[in-house]
Amino acid sequence: MFFDALWNKHDVKHQRRPSDVNSFRPRIETLEARDCPAVATPTGVQLQAISATQVRVTWADVAGEVGYRVYGWDGVRTVLAGTVSPNITTFTANNLRPNQIQWFTIEAFNATTRGRSGWVSIMTPPEAITAPTNARVGAVTQTSVTLGWGLANGALGYKVFRWDGTRSTEIASVSRTTTSHTINFLTPGQNYYFYVQAYNNTNFASSDWVNVTTTSQSLQAPTNLRLQVLSTSSIQINWNDAGGETGYRIYGWNNSTSSAYLVTTLPANTTSSTVTGLLAGRTYWFYVQAFNAFGTTNTAWVTATTTSAPPLQAPTSVNVVSTGPTSVNVSWVESTRAVGYRIFYWNGLSWSLNRTVAAGTNQVSITGLATDRTHWFMIQAYTDGFAEVMYSSAKFINL
């Protein structure tokens, strides 16, 4: 009974009213179904290249977006270029490569959906550059030309071109801070055309052509021209080297021609020459001319007279000796100044030339003569150019 009473007491103590029990019952909250519509795909995507490295992207606004993502293509994969807030419909992509096709797509997004436009492309322009200014010719020598120019905007360097008669050829490349260049190993007295081209990674711009003629090779007249008489037939001519010449010409005059005649042509750096074959006791005039590809310079005339000599004497002691039934040997004593001899034979009507021999020869053998006849011979001595001739007396022989 005690325990029953105790239990009943305890049960009464902990008994709850229906209302209290309900107040401790867990409550189950029913969530409302909330609308989240799919975001629309952006349309009207347009691109504008605003510099060599920037493109402005615009599009039409869509409803329900919480932002936009702008994507580009790097040639390998899609790359996020930037994100903008809702209702913003423009974006500028920077740090692009000049002179290259750029691709973009716009993605609108909200909490659960996204919509992406098709790809649109545009070509970025080349890097801006200006042509070198005030292209000009500076110092000019026989073999070199210095070109100058003003700095160009946007240039990474400069190239120098020359016209070779058929096409322009690059001959030099210099840094972006260089404003002059010297071209060497040119030909004296020749006209050349050049232009300067500024360049960067994607563009170039050229100056106008400039032309220049290298200076002609300096040529001075030979100096201190002097003559030395060596003999009755030769004169030595001496002079000081002119410098810059490619050769010399010696001209002479002997008072018997209407104009000067060319005696000889000599190579550069020659300073002496001997003229031979002159006549004894004659007066001669000479001058020396230096020449190169661009002109000539002459000395003044100088004159000299060869040594006088006695007149040429006729060969003497002519002797004709039979050496056979139809042959003879003709001999004589030489003349002092003779340079050669001619043997003449009487043919019954006139004297005919049988042969010519040089000085130092004083006999000849003649064959094929007729028998039972008289044969006459005569010797002629002569000097250079037959300026002087003398005949021996005639000599005969019977065969």
C-alpha positions in Angstrom: 0.0 0.0 0.0 2.8 2.3 0.9 4.5 1.8 -2.4 1.2 2.2 -4.2 0.5 5.4 -2.4 4.1 6.6 -3.1 3.8 5.8 -6.8 0.5 7.5 -7.0 2.0 10.5 -5.3 4.9 10.5 -7.8 2.6 10.0 -10.7 0.5 12.9 -9.6 3.5 15.1 -9.2 4.8 14.4 -12.7 1.5 14.2 -14.6 1.1 16.9 -17.3 -1.9 18.5 -18.6 -2.8 18.0 -22.2 -2.1 21.6 -23.0 1.4 21.3 -21.4 2.2 18.2 -23.3 1.2 19.9 -26.5 3.4 22.9 -25.7 6.5 20.7 -25.7 5.7 18.8 -28.9 8.4 19.5 -31.7 7.1 21.8 -34.3 7.6 20.8 -38.0 8.0 23.9 -40.2 6.7 23.6 -43.8 9.0 25.5 -46.3 7.4 27.5 -49.0 8.2 26.7 -52.6 10.2 29.8 -53.8 10.5 30.7 -57.6 14.1 31.0 -59.1 13.7 31.4 -62.9 16.5 30.5 -65.3 18.6 33.6 -66.3 18.5 34.6 -70.0 21.4 34.3 -72.4 23.0 37.8 -73.1 22.5 39.1 -76.6 23.8 41.9 -78.7 27.4 41.3 -77.8 29.6 43.8 -79.6 33.4 44.4 -79.5 35.4 47.6 -80.0 39.2 47.7 -80.1 40.0 51.0 -78.3 43.8 50.4 -78.5 46.3 47.8 -79.5 45.9 46.1 -76.1 42.3 47.0 -75.1 38.9 45.8 -76.3 35.6 47.2 -75.0 32.8 44.5 -74.7 29.1 45.5 -74.6 25.9 43.5 -74.5 22.2 43.9 -73.9 21.0 43.6 -70.2 18.9 40.5 -69.2 16.4 40.0 -66.4 17.1 38.1 -63.2 20.9 38.1 -63.3 23.0 38.7 -60.3 26.0 39.5 -62.4 27.9 38.9 -65.6 31.2 37.0 -66.3 33.3 38.0 -69.3 35.4 35.2 -70.8 38.2 35.3 -73.3 40.1 32.7 -75.3 43.9 32.5 -74.9 44.4 30.2 -77.8 44.3 27.1 -75.6 41.5 27.5 -73.1 38.7 29.7 -71.9 40.0 32.3 -69.4 37.9 34.5 -67.1 38.6 38.1 -68.0 36.4 39.8 -65.4 33.1 39.9 -63.5 30.7 42.8 -63.3 27.6 43.6 -61.2 24.0 43.2 -62.4 22.7 45.7 -64.9 26.3 46.5 -66.0 26.6 45.9 -69.7 30.1 47.0 -70.6 33.6 45.7 -69.8 37.1 46.7 -71.0 39.6 43.8 -71.5 43.2 45.0 -71.0 46.7 43.6 -71.6 45.8 42.0 -74.8 48.2 41.2 -77.6 48.3 43.7 -80.5 47.5 42.7 -84.0 45.8 39.5 -83.0 42.2 38.1 -83.2 40.6 38.3 -79.7 37.5 36.1 -78.8 35.0 36.9 -76.1 31.7 35.5 -74.7 29.4 36.9 -72.0 27.8 34.8 -69.2 24.8 36.0 -67.2 24.3 34.1 -63.9 22.1 34.0 -60.8 22.0 31.7 -57.8 21.1 28.6 -59.8 21.4 29.2 -63.5 23.6 30.8 -66.0 23.4 31.6 -69.7 26.3 32.2 -72.0 26.4 34.0 -75.4 28.1 32.8 -78.5 31.7 33.7 -79.1 32.5 37.0 -80.8 35.9 38.1 -82.2 37.8 41.2 -83.2 41.3 42.0 -84.4 43.3 44.3 -82.2 45.2 46.9 -84.2 49.1 46.8 -84.5 51.0 48.8 -81.9 50.9 52.5 -82.8 54.1 53.8 -84.3 55.2 56.9 -86.2 57.8 57.3 -88.9 61.2 58.7 -88.1 61.2 62.4 -88.6 63.7 64.7 -90.4 65.6 61.9 -92.2 68.8 63.7 -93.4 72.3 63.3 -94.6 75.2 64.3 -92.3 78.9 63.9 -93.0 79.8 62.6 -96.4 83.3 61.3 -97.5 84.6 59.4 -100.5 83.5 56.1 -98.9 81.0 56.8 -96.2 77.7 58.6 -95.5 76.2 59.4 -92.1 72.4 59.5 -91.8 70.4 61.2 -89.1 66.8 61.2 -88.0 64.4 62.1 -85.2 63.0 59.6 -82.8 59.7 57.9 -83.7 56.9 57.3 -81.2 56.3 53.6 -80.3 59.5 52.4 -81.9 61.6 49.5 -80.5 64.4 50.1 -82.9 65.4 51.4 -86.4 66.5 49.7 -89.6 68.4 51.4 -92.4 67.7 50.4 -96.0 69.6 51.1 -99.2 68.5 50.9 -102.8 70.7 48.6 -104.8 69.4 49.4 -108.2 66.7 46.7 -108.1 65.3 46.6 -104.6 65.7 48.1 -101.1 68.0 46.1 -98.9 68.4 46.3 -95.1 72.0 47.3 -94.2 71.8 48.1 -90.5 69.7 47.7 -87.4 70.1 50.0 -84.4 68.5 50.6 -81.0 65.4 52.7 -80.1 67.5 55.5 -78.7 69.9 55.8 -81.7 69.3 58.7 -84.1 72.2 58.4 -86.6 74.2 55.7 -88.4 77.3 55.8 -90.6 77.4 53.6 -93.8 80.9 52.7 -94.8 82.7 51.0 -97.7 80.9 53.0 -100.4 82.3 54.0 -103.8 83.7 57.5 -104.3 81.6 59.8 -106.6 78.5 57.5 -106.6 74.9 58.4 -105.9 73.1 56.4 -103.2 69.5 56.3 -101.8 68.6 55.5 -98.2 65.6 55.4 -95.9 65.1 54.7 -92.1 62.4 52.4 -90.8 61.1 52.5 -87.2 59.6 49.2 -86.0 58.0 47.5 -83.0 56.6 44.0 -82.4 53.7 44.4 -84.8 54.2 47.5 -86.9 56.7 49.7 -88.8 56.8 53.1 -90.4 59.4 54.5 -92.8 60.9 57.8 -93.5 61.1 59.4 -97.0 64.0 58.4 -99.2 67.2 60.6 -99.0 69.8 60.6 -101.6 73.5 61.6 -101.5 76.6 61.4 -103.7 79.9 60.4 -102.1 82.7 62.9 -102.8 84.9 62.2 -105.8 88.3 60.7 -105.1 90.8 63.6 -104.7 93.3 63.8 -107.5 96.2 66.2 -107.6 98.4 66.9 -110.7 101.8 65.3 -110.7 104.4 67.8 -109.6 108.1 68.6 -110.3 108.1 67.2 -113.8 111.6 67.1 -115.2 113.4 65.7 -118.3 116.8 64.1 -118.5 118.5 63.6 -121.9 120.1 60.2 -121.9 121.3 60.0 -125.5 120.7 61.0 -129.1 117.5 58.9 -129.1 116.2 58.7 -125.5 114.9 61.0 -122.8 114.0 60.1 -119.2 110.9 61.7 -117.7 110.5 62.0 -113.9 107.8 63.4 -111.6 106.4 63.3 -108.1 103.5 61.0 -107.4 100.1 62.7 -107.5 98.2 60.4 -105.0 94.7 59.2 -105.7 95.4 58.2 -109.2 94.8 54.9 -110.9 97.5 55.5 -113.5 99.4 58.0 -115.6 99.6 58.9 -119.3 102.6 60.5 -121.0 101.9 62.8 -124.0 104.5 64.1 -126.4 104.8 66.5 -129.3 107.8 66.9 -131.7 106.7 69.9 -133.7 105.8 67.7 -136.6 102.3 66.7 -135.6 99.2 68.8 -135.3 98.4 67.7 -131.7 99.9 65.8 -128.8 100.2 62.0 -129.1 100.0 59.4 -126.4 103.5 58.1 -125.7 102.6 55.4 -123.0 100.2 54.6 -120.2 101.6 53.6 -116.8 100.2 52.1 -113.6 99.6 54.1 -110.3 102.5 55.2 -108.2 104.9 55.2 -111.2 107.2 58.3 -111.1 109.6 57.7 -114.0 109.6 56.6 -117.7 112.1 56.5 -120.5 111.1 57.5 -124.0 113.2 55.9 -126.7 113.4 56.0 -130.5 113.9 59.7 -130.7 115.9 61.6 -133.3 119.2 63.1 -132.5 119.4 66.8 -132.1 115.6 67.2 -132.0 113.5 69.2 -129.5 110.6 67.3 -127.9 107.8 68.4 -125.6 106.1 66.2 -122.9 103.5 66.4 -120.2 102.2 63.8 -117.6 98.6 63.2 -116.9 97.3 61.5 -113.7 93.9 59.9 -114.0 91.3 57.9 -112.0 87.7 57.0 -112.6 86.5 60.5 -111.9 88.8 62.7 -113.9 92.3 63.7 -115.0 94.9 66.3 -114.0 97.9 67.4 -116.1 101.3 68.9 -115.6 102.5 71.7 -117.7 104.5 71.0 -120.8 108.3 70.6 -120.5 110.8 70.4 -123.3 114.2 68.9 -124.0 116.5 68.4 -127.0 118.2 65.1 -127.7 121.9 65.0 -128.1 123.2 65.9 -131.5 124.8 63.2 -133.5 126.8 63.0 -136.8 124.8 62.2 -139.9 124.2 58.5 -140.6 127.0 57.2 -142.8 126.5 54.7 -145.7 127.7 51.1 -145.3 131.2 50.8 -146.7 133.5 48.0 -148.2 130.6 46.2 -149.9 132.0 42.9 -151.2 130.2 40.2 -153.3 131.8 36.7 -153.4 130.6 33.7 -155.4 129.8 30.7 -153.2 128.5 28.5 -156.0 127.2 28.5 -159.6 124.0 30.3 -158.5 124.9 31.8 -155.1 126.9 34.6 -153.6 127.8 36.1 -150.2 127.4 39.8 -149.8 129.2 41.6 -146.9 129.8 45.2 -145.8 131.1 47.4 -143.0 128.3 48.6 -140.7 127.4 52.3 -140.1 127.7 53.7 -136.6 124.1 54.8 -136.0 122.2 52.3 -138.2 119.5 50.2 -136.5 119.2 47.9 -139.6 120.1 47.2 -143.2 118.2 46.4 -146.3 119.8 44.6 -149.2 118.7 45.6 -152.7 119.2 43.7 -156.0 119.1 45.1 -159.5 116.5 43.1 -161.6 117.3 44.7 -164.9 114.6 47.3 -164.6 114.8 48.6 -161.0 116.2 48.0 -157.6 114.1 45.4 -155.6 114.3 44.6 -151.9 115.9 41.2 -151.3 115.8 41.2 -147.5 116.1 43.2 -144.3 118.5 42.5 -141.4 119.0 44.1 -138.0 122.1 46.0 -136.9 124.9 43.6 -136.0 124.5 41.6 -139.1 127.0 42.5 -141.9 126.7 39.7 -144.4 124.0 37.6 -146.1 123.9 34.6 -148.5 121.9 35.0 -151.6 121.0 31.9 -153.7 119.0 31.1 -156.8 120.8 33.5 -159.1 120.9 33.0 -162.9 124.2 31.9 -164.5 126.0 33.7 -167.3 124.8 37.0 -166.0 126.0 40.1 -164.1 124.4 40.6 -160.7 124.4 44.0 -158.9 123.9 44.6 -155.1 123.5 47.7 -152.9 123.2 48.0 -149.1 120.9 50.6 -147.3 121.6 51.6 -143.7 118.7 53.3 -141.7 117.9 54.7 -138.3 114.7 54.4 -136.2 111.6 55.1 -138.2 113.8 55.5 -141.3 114.4 59.0 -140.1 117.8 58.7 -141.8 118.8 56.4 -144.7 122.1 56.1 -146.5 123.0 53.8 -149.5 126.3 52.1 -150.2 127.8 52.1 -153.6 126.6 49.3 -156.0 128.7 46.2 -156.3 128.5 43.5 -159.0 129.6 40.0 -159.8 129.5 37.8 -162.9 128.3 34.2 -162.6 
